[in-house]
Amino acid sequence: MRLYEKLLKREEKLSVIGLGYVGMPIAVAFAKKLDVIGFDINQEKVHLYKNGIDPTKEVGNEGIKNTTVDFTSDEKRLQEAKFHIVAVPTPVKSDHTPDLIPVKSASRTVGRNLTKGSIVVYESTVYPGVTEEVCVPILEEESGLKCGVDFKVGYSPERINPGDKIHRLETIVKVVSGMDEETLDIVAKVYELVVDAGVYKAESIKVAEAAKVIENSQRDINIAFMNELSIIFNKMGIDTKAVLEAAGTKWNFLKFTPGLVGGHCIGVDPYYLTYKAEQLGYHSQIILAGRQINDDMGKYVAENTVKKMIKANKNINGARVAIFGFTFKENTPDIRNTKVIDIINELEEYGVEVLIVDPVADKEDFYREYNYKLYNIDEIKDVDAVIFAVPHEEFKSLTLEEVKDMYRDSQHEYFEAMKEVAATTENIYSIENKSQYVLIDIKGMFNRKEAEQKGFSYWRL
């Protein structure tokens, strides 16, 4: 328990390895109570932080300017710390198997600079066993120290929800674990300094690892069910959102909605669990079925966009489609594992020109990863269809009339002419299926009836 007391007295320091969407809020939170070293191998990112700029938008520029975190990309500075928190990403490879390179690399870095009496806590999402079976041997090899004798390890899965201003590090119960009771107590006390909601002591590191990986797997499966319902109801000509609102009046109905499932957690973590299960001889059925449905939703959206455009008598090859939103979820700059790219790739297969609008996306990451131009909202003109893929707050102020101005000029004239024809039949809305204003509203940002009344050919999940 002496390490905890020394941290409080600022006789020892805490380090955070990996200053991304998870690591940065952790470092800033702890810096209010302890001396914190914030380490990242990305020198450009560290330079931004030192200059009071938060590219993650999780803490904000003011929060970065006012924090006492000692930012560095010099790994030797880690030798000054005794309590290390590893918060690096754990992605999957193209074949959906775990990519442990970042967490292994971080373990080598920590190991090279590990001193006796230290505790290393991993926050990265992994399958049960990674901390003790993969990371500990690396720490021992690099440091020449013995785990359990010279240093201890723990695991405390991150639960930060990027872009969410309500469910933050401080307000979410933190699961903690340690290799023995003494380590567990220290890890718990350290996290209790910053987590107002309190901690939950898991009985082992493997239990804590498993708890994290099933949290996102459960959510993934529930969203997959909603996406499958959306496919079925679409074939039936029933509005999925209307069905869910009706079903949601029952007290125990789980209020999930259909959508694109990307990002570094929900779209990735289930593969860690199924990978480990495969190694043990069990082939997942439910988890992988849900993953397949969710992985195919981008293509499904693109196909329905093309169908709507064909019904509107548009030439698909050479058509222009504007996509609003590119990040993996609303109000976050994070583009990792975004499923919007699947929509774009599929539309391009049809010869469609895609214009991307996203004022929130991290532009450096975007230009580094993708060979596309980012457009401003006011630059979108003369398009044949509009897709609202991610409901950023910046888009919610747009009116349907403003959206209508984005289409080719001929489309307005077409609608007005058809409205006169329809008026003679006393059914102005009969022209909806013939409307050339194709609007794909994936998350239901606009009112469906209002859109149809204004002449849009409207579709959503």
C-alpha positions in Angstrom: 0.0 0.0 0.0 3.1 2.2 0.3 3.0 2.9 -3.5 -0.5 4.4 -3.2 0.7 6.7 -0.4 3.8 7.8 -2.3 1.7 8.6 -5.3 -0.6 10.8 -3.2 2.4 12.6 -1.6 3.8 13.0 -5.2 6.9 11.1 -4.2 6.2 8.7 -7.1 4.6 9.3 -10.5 1.9 7.7 -12.6 2.4 7.2 -16.3 -0.1 6.7 -19.1 1.2 5.0 -22.3 -1.0 5.9 -25.3 -2.6 9.3 -25.4 -5.5 8.7 -27.7 -9.3 8.8 -27.1 -8.9 6.7 -24.0 -5.5 7.5 -22.6 -5.8 11.3 -22.8 -8.9 11.6 -20.6 -7.3 9.2 -18.1 -4.0 11.2 -18.0 -5.8 14.5 -17.5 -8.1 13.1 -14.8 -5.2 11.7 -12.8 -3.2 14.8 -13.2 -5.7 16.6 -11.0 -4.6 14.3 -8.1 -1.1 13.0 -8.9 2.0 13.7 -10.9 1.4 12.2 -14.3 3.7 11.5 -17.3 1.8 11.2 -20.5 3.7 9.2 -23.1 3.0 8.6 -26.8 5.3 7.4 -29.6 3.6 9.9 -31.9 5.7 13.0 -31.7 3.3 15.2 -33.6 0.5 14.3 -31.2 2.7 15.1 -28.2 3.6 18.4 -29.8 -0.1 19.3 -30.2 -0.8 18.5 -26.6 2.1 20.6 -25.4 0.7 23.5 -27.3 -2.8 23.1 -25.8 -4.5 21.4 -28.7 -6.7 18.4 -28.3 -7.2 16.5 -31.6 -9.4 13.9 -29.9 -11.9 16.6 -28.7 -12.4 14.4 -25.6 -10.9 16.8 -23.1 -11.0 20.0 -25.2 -8.2 22.6 -25.8 -8.9 24.4 -22.5 -8.6 21.2 -20.6 -5.2 20.4 -22.3 -3.9 23.9 -21.7 -4.7 23.7 -18.0 -3.6 20.2 -17.3 -0.3 19.4 -15.4 0.3 16.2 -17.5 3.9 16.0 -18.4 3.7 15.1 -22.1 6.6 13.3 -23.7 7.6 10.9 -26.5 10.9 10.1 -24.7 10.3 6.6 -23.4 13.1 6.9 -20.8 10.9 9.3 -18.9 8.8 6.3 -18.0 11.6 5.3 -15.6 10.4 8.1 -13.3 7.0 6.4 -12.8 6.0 3.5 -10.6 2.4 3.1 -11.7 1.9 2.5 -15.4 -1.4 2.5 -17.3 -1.3 1.1 -20.8 -4.1 2.4 -23.0 -3.1 1.6 -26.6 -5.6 0.4 -29.3 -6.1 -3.3 -30.0 -7.4 -3.6 -33.6 -8.1 -6.6 -35.8 -6.3 -7.6 -38.9 -8.0 -7.9 -42.3 -8.8 -11.6 -41.6 -10.6 -10.4 -38.3 -7.9 -12.0 -36.1 -6.5 -9.9 -33.2 -3.7 -7.5 -33.9 -1.7 -7.4 -30.7 1.2 -5.5 -32.2 0.3 -2.2 -30.4 -0.1 -3.8 -27.0 3.0 -5.9 -27.4 5.0 -2.9 -28.6 3.8 -0.9 -25.6 4.8 -3.8 -23.3 8.3 -3.7 -24.7 8.5 0.0 -24.2 7.3 -0.2 -20.6 9.5 -3.3 -20.0 12.7 -1.5 -21.1 12.0 1.2 -18.6 10.4 -0.8 -15.7 11.8 -0.4 -12.2 11.4 -2.6 -9.1 8.3 -2.0 -7.1 6.2 -0.9 -10.1 2.6 -1.9 -11.1 1.6 -2.1 -14.7 -2.2 -1.9 -15.4 -3.5 -2.6 -18.9 -6.7 -1.0 -20.2 -6.6 -2.2 -23.8 -9.4 -4.5 -24.8 -8.1 -8.1 -25.2 -9.3 -11.7 -25.0 -9.0 -13.4 -21.6 -5.3 -14.4 -21.0 -3.5 -11.7 -22.9 -2.3 -9.7 -19.9 -0.8 -12.7 -18.1 0.2 -14.9 -21.0 1.3 -12.4 -23.6 2.2 -9.1 -21.9 3.9 -10.4 -18.7 6.5 -12.5 -20.5 7.4 -9.4 -22.6 7.7 -7.2 -19.5 9.9 -9.8 -17.9 12.1 -10.3 -20.9 12.7 -6.6 -21.6 13.2 -5.6 -17.9 15.0 -8.6 -16.6 12.7 -8.4 -13.6 10.3 -11.1 -12.3 6.6 -10.6 -12.2 5.1 -11.1 -8.7 8.5 -10.4 -7.1 9.9 -7.2 -8.7 6.7 -5.8 -10.2 3.0 -6.6 -10.3 0.3 -6.3 -13.0 -3.4 -5.5 -13.1 -6.2 -5.0 -15.7 -8.9 -2.3 -15.7 -10.8 -2.2 -19.0 -11.6 1.2 -20.5 -15.3 2.1 -20.7 -15.0 5.6 -22.1 -17.5 6.3 -24.8 -16.0 8.7 -27.4 -18.1 11.8 -28.1 -20.3 11.1 -25.0 -20.3 14.0 -22.6 -22.5 12.2 -20.0 -20.9 8.8 -19.7 -17.3 9.8 -18.9 -14.4 8.2 -17.0 -15.6 9.8 -13.8 -19.2 8.7 -14.1 -18.8 5.0 -15.1 -18.2 2.3 -12.6 -14.6 1.1 -13.2 -13.8 -2.6 -13.2 -10.4 -3.3 -11.7 -8.4 -6.4 -11.1 -4.9 -7.4 -9.9 -2.7 -10.5 -9.9 -3.0 -10.7 -6.1 -5.0 -9.1 -3.3 -2.4 -6.5 -2.5 -2.2 -5.4 -6.1 -6.0 -5.3 -6.5 -6.3 -3.1 -3.4 -3.7 -0.6 -4.7 -5.2 -0.5 -8.2 -8.7 0.0 -6.8 -7.5 2.9 -4.5 -5.7 4.6 -7.3 -8.7 4.5 -9.7 -11.0 5.6 -6.9 -9.2 8.9 -6.9 -10.7 9.8 -10.3 -13.8 7.6 -10.7 -16.7 9.2 -8.8 -18.9 6.3 -9.6 -16.6 3.9 -7.8 -14.9 0.7 -8.7 -15.8 -3.0 -9.0 -13.2 -5.5 -7.9 -13.2 -8.4 -10.4 -12.0 -11.7 -8.9 -9.2 -12.1 -11.4 -7.5 -10.5 -14.4 -9.1 -13.0 -16.8 -12.6 -12.2 -15.4 -12.0 -8.5 -16.0 -10.7 -9.1 -19.5 -13.7 -11.3 -20.3 -16.2 -8.7 -18.8 -14.9 -6.0 -21.2 -15.0 -8.1 -24.3 -18.6 -9.3 -23.7 -19.9 -5.8 -23.0 -19.3 -4.8 -26.6 -20.2 -8.2 -28.0 -23.6 -8.0 -26.3 -24.2 -4.5 -27.8 -23.0 -5.7 -31.2 -25.4 -8.6 -31.2 -28.4 -6.4 -30.2 -27.6 -3.9 -33.0 -27.3 -6.8 -35.4 -30.8 -7.9 -34.5 -32.1 -4.4 -35.1 -30.3 -4.3 -38.5 -31.8 -7.7 -39.4 -35.2 -6.4 -38.5 -34.6 -3.4 -40.7 -33.8 -5.6 -43.6 -37.0 -7.6 -43.1 -39.3 -4.6 -42.5 -37.8 -2.9 -45.5 -38.9 -5.8 -47.7 -42.4 -5.6 -46.0 -42.7 -1.9 -46.7 -42.8 -1.1 -43.0 -40.9 1.7 -41.3 -38.5 0.2 -38.8 -38.3 3.2 -36.6 -42.1 3.3 -36.2 -42.1 -0.4 -35.2 -39.4 0.2 -32.6 -41.2 3.1 -31.1 -44.3 1.0 -30.8 -42.5 -2.0 -29.3 -40.5 0.4 -27.0 -43.6 1.2 -25.0 -43.2 -2.2 -23.2 -41.2 -1.8 -20.0 -38.6 -4.5 -20.7 -38.0 -3.9 -24.5 -34.4 -3.1 -25.1 -34.2 0.2 -27.0 -31.5 -0.5 -29.6 -31.6 1.0 -33.1 -30.2 -0.1 -36.5 -27.1 1.5 -37.9 -23.6 1.2 -39.0 -21.3 -0.5 -36.4 -17.8 0.6 -36.7 -15.2 2.1 -34.4 -12.4 0.6 -32.3 -14.7 -1.3 -29.9 -18.0 -2.7 -30.9 -17.0 -3.6 -34.4 -13.7 -5.2 -33.2 -14.0 -6.7 -29.7 -16.3 -9.6 -30.6 -13.6 -10.9 -32.9 -11.2 -11.1 -29.9 -13.6 -13.4 -28.1 -14.4 -15.6 -31.1 -10.7 -15.9 -31.9 -10.0 -17.3 -28.4 -13.0 -19.6 -28.6 -11.7 -21.0 -31.9 -8.3 -21.7 -30.3 -10.2 -23.7 -27.7 -12.2 -25.7 -30.3 -15.5 -23.8 -30.2 -16.9 -22.0 -33.3 -19.0 -19.1 -32.3 -22.5 -19.1 -33.8 -24.4 -16.1 -32.4 -21.5 -13.7 -32.1 -20.2 -14.2 -35.6 -23.6 -14.2 -37.1 -24.2 -10.8 -35.6 -20.8 -9.6 -36.9 -21.6 -10.7 -40.4 -24.8 -8.8 -40.5 -23.2 -5.6 -39.1 -20.2 -5.9 -41.4 -22.5 -6.0 -44.4 -24.7 -3.0 -43.6 -22.6 -0.5 -45.5 -23.0 -2.5 -48.7 -26.7 -2.8 -47.9 -27.2 0.9 -47.6 -25.3 1.5 -50.9 -27.5 -1.0 -52.7 -30.7 0.6 -51.5 -29.4 4.0 -52.5 -28.8 2.7 -56.0 -32.3 1.2 -56.1 -33.9 4.5 -55.1 -31.9 6.3 -57.7 -33.0 3.9 -60.4 -36.6 4.4 -59.5 -36.0 8.1 -59.8 -34.8 7.5 -63.4 -31.3 8.5 -62.7 -28.2 7.3 -64.6 -26.2 5.5 -62.0 -22.9 5.6 -63.8 -21.6 9.1 -63.4 -24.1 10.1 -60.7 -23.1 12.3 -57.9 -23.9 11.4 -54.3 -23.1 13.5 -51.2 -22.4 11.6 -48.0 -22.7 13.6 -44.8 -20.6 12.1 -42.0 -17.6 9.9 -42.2 -16.5 9.2 -38.6 -17.5 5.9 -36.9 -20.1 7.7 -34.8 -21.6 11.1 -34.3 -19.8 14.0 -32.6 -16.4 12.4 -32.5 -13.4 13.0 -34.9 -12.5 9.3 -34.7 -12.5 7.6 -38.2 -11.0 4.3 -37.1 -12.9 1.3 -38.6 -15.7 3.6 -40.0 -18.3 1.6 -41.9 -19.1 4.7 -44.0 -16.2 3.7 -46.2 -18.1 0.5 -47.2 -20.9 2.7 -48.6 -18.4 4.7 -50.6 -16.6 1.7 -51.9 -19.8 0.0 -53.0 -21.2 3.2 -54.7 -17.9 3.6 -56.6 -18.3 0.1 -57.9 -21.4 1.4 -59.7 -19.4 4.3 -61.1 -20.9 6.9 -58.7 -18.9 10.0 -57.8 -19.0 10.5 -54.0 -18.6 13.8 -52.2 -17.8 13.5 -48.5 -18.8 16.1 -45.9 -17.6 15.9 -42.3 -16.6 19.0 -40.3 -15.9 16.8 -37.3 -13.5 14.2 -38.7 -9.8 14.3 -37.8 -8.5 15.8 -41.1 -4.9 14.6 -40.6 -6.1 11.0 -40.1 -8.6 11.3 -42.9 -6.0 12.5 -45.5 -3.4 10.0 -44.3 -5.8 7.0 -44.6 -8.0 7.9 -47.5 -7.4 9.5 -50.9 -10.6 11.7 -50.9 -11.4 15.4 -50.7 -13.5 16.7 -47.8 -16.2 19.2 -48.8 -17.9 21.9 -46.9 -21.6 21.8 -46.6 -22.0 24.9 -48.8 -20.0 23.2 -51.6 -22.5 20.5 -52.1 -24.4 21.3 -55.3 -25.8 19.4 -58.3 -26.0 16.0 -56.6 -28.4 13.1 -57.5 -28.7 11.8 -54.0 -27.8 12.7 -50.4 -26.9 10.2 -47.7 -26.9 11.3 -44.0 -24.6 8.6 -42.6 -23.6 10.1 -39.3 -25.9 12.5 -37.4 -23.4 15.1 -36.2 -24.8 18.1 -34.3 -23.5 20.3 -37.2 -26.0 18.6 -39.5 -29.0 18.8 -37.3 -29.6 22.5 -38.0 -30.0 21.7 -41.7 -33.6 22.0 -43.0 -35.1 19.9 -45.7 -35.4 22.9 -47.9 -31.6 23.5 -47.6 -31.0 19.9 -48.4 -33.2 20.2 -51.5 -31.0 23.0 -52.8 -28.2 20.6 -53.0 -29.7 18.6 -55.9 -29.4 19.3 -59.6 -31.6 22.3 -60.6 -33.6 20.2 -63.0 -34.9 18.2 -60.1 -36.8 21.1 -58.6 -38.5 21.9 -61.9 -39.3 18.2 -62.3 -41.0 18.0 -58.9 -43.0 21.2 -59.5 -44.3 19.8 -62.8 -45.2 16.5 -61.3 -46.9 18.3 -58.4 -49.3 19.9 -60.9 -50.0 16.6 -62.5 -50.6 15.0 -59.1 -52.8 17.8 -58.0 -55.3 17.0 -60.8 -55.7 13.5 -59.3 -56.2 15.1 -55.8 -53.2 13.0 -54.5 -50.2 15.2 -54.3 -48.1 12.5 -52.5 -48.6 9.9 -55.2 -45.4 11.2 -56.8 -43.2 10.3 -53.9 -41.8 7.2 -55.7 -41.1 9.2 -58.8 -39.4 12.0 -56.9 -35.8 12.8 -58.0 -34.8 14.0 -54.5 -33.3 10.8 -53.2 -32.6 11.1 -49.5 -31.0 8.3 -47.5 -31.3 9.1 -43.8 -29.6 6.1 -42.1 -30.2 7.1 -38.5 -33.6 8.9 -39.0 -32.3 12.4 -38.5 -35.3 13.9 -40.4 -39.0 13.4 -40.1 -40.1 10.8 -42.6 -43.6 12.2 -43.3 -42.3 15.7 -43.6 -39.6 14.7 -46.1 -42.1 12.8 -48.2 -44.5 15.7 -48.2 -41.7 17.9 -49.5 -41.2 15.6 -52.4 -38.2 13.5 -51.2 -37.9 9.8 -52.0 -36.9 8.9 -48.5 -35.3 5.8 -47.1 -33.8 4.9 -43.8 -32.7 1.8 -41.8 
